[in-house]
Amino acid sequence: MSLAPFSSSSSSLPLTFNIINPCKHNNNNIGVMGLFLSRNLACKFIYTFLFSNKVSKDLFPKQLENMMSLVSPRTGRHLQRYDKGCRQVVGCIPYRYKDNGTQDKELEVLVISAQKGHGMQFPKGGWETDESMEQAALRETVEEAGVVGSVESKLGKWYYKSKRQPIMHEGYMFPLLVKKELDNWPEMNTRKRRWMTVAEAKEICPYTWMKEALDELVRRQTHLHSKKDGDMSRL
């Protein structure tokens, strides 16, 4: 099998592949075309697209969305970042405004099920040495929640104790304005996702630090909308 060459510095992202696989089946002259993408290659295509300044994040080609099911979530801790013994964790609060038929649109957030245990939470995971904090936050959100959007400025930093290990975690959360929900994503078979109101999310999420991050998102959005209303009233 051969794939069209890929360079992370390419000015444009190839969305098609040249595949040569002259496999024969039962001695028949039938060419069986197969495609296998390693996690690293698929991630290069997908995340180069997501982080490219030349490509609108409002768009997510169907070819790339189909590739998401071939991408395995990152595993292992060999690239994991630590600061003074604290494991550094990053995540996003995916949000949108639901049109409820009135002038005021309702803020909704996306939560996902935990792989182990009960309750719902926001997507998050380890920040690794080969990526920026924002890239890690978006990667975890795509892998766990299957949504794409714009990562906004950091909500804050929190410290919390690991449930499984005798170490502290240093957690950072970012807002992510959702532009698209993917039909296929790496953890679609192990997690459920659900849109809900802020009040519902605070009720169902068991983590204090995530609820504090949600409070900060609400404060920020309230301030932005108040400022926007004030600017409109002066026109």
Buried (B, 14 or more C-beta within 10 A) or exposed (E): EEBEEEEEEEEEBBEEBEEEEEEEEEEEEEEEEEEEBEBEBBBBBBBBBBBBEEBEBEEBEEBBBEBBBBBEBBEEEEEBBBEEEBBBBBBBBBBBEEEEEEEEEEBBBBBBBBEEEEEBBBBBBBBBEEBEBBBBBBBBBBBBBBBBBEBBEBBBEBEBEEEEEEEBBBBBBBBBBBBBBBEBBBBBEEBEBBBBEBEBBBEBBEBEBBBBBBBBBBEBBEEEBEEEEEEEEEE
